[in-house]
């Protein structure tokens, strides 16, 4: 890699690390607001955590955030599952969106259904069907969207969706034209756009014949992911693009599952730190282009 490009990546990574540290300091003193709202399944009261921008002139765009298979909370929660024990990844991203002027809502889909600790790696086949990323979690996403649209401080037609791992899979399913929880979706009636970080793209075979989202979707994944299949996501995206869908997949060489986790051990891997910095910049730019412009 030429020296100039190497220097650019190094500076971007250092800036990203400093930004994460600043956001973490802010989140330690400004906990998100806990709320409850109904899932679009019509029976489940969900928990959520609102990260609000410090100042806002008029209704602001918003982001719905969907956690992965480990749930919304830190592995150190020790039985206390509330705003004070959210994982550092969720706190970091929530504060980042708030600093950018968005209202961010993290949805706890597992806790209200009796699984606040989430699930360990390799447990996919044994997880209960009531947590399906294809048939159930999209209903939670649309419940969150309905809640945000009821708020006067949210621009109702400028809401994005972000998910990690199993939540990234849920985000992909949510954006499909035939997703449960919404009829005849459009970017105006549903989500304007979606980001999926290292999702599993098998999606229970629901899109084996082709995936057609109703709004733009961007996927970020490391080539060294040992939890989900990069090849599976490549196949899904290739089929989707063959249908002229606005879906893009970016691979990060050597990055692992959870490369954006701000913890020291994860960011000590150079490929993760580089991927984290680039993906965060691209995520901010993507949502700015989709959610900040006038419809």
Secondary structure, 3 states (H helix, E strand, C coil): CCHHHHHHHHHHHHHHHHHHHHHHHHHHHCCCEEEEEECCCCCCEEEEEEECCCCCCCCEEEEEEECCCCCCECCCCCCCCCHHHECHHHHHHHHHHHHCCCEEEEEECCHHHCCCCCCCCCCHHHCCHHHCCCCCHHHHHHHHHHHHHCCCCEEEEEEEEEEECHHHHHHHHHCECCCCCCCCCCCCCCCCEEEEECCCCCHHHCCCCCCCECCEEEEEEECCCCCCCHHHHHHHHHHHHHCCCCEEEEEECCCCCCCCCCCHHHHCCHHHHHHHHHHHHHHHHHHHHHHCCCC
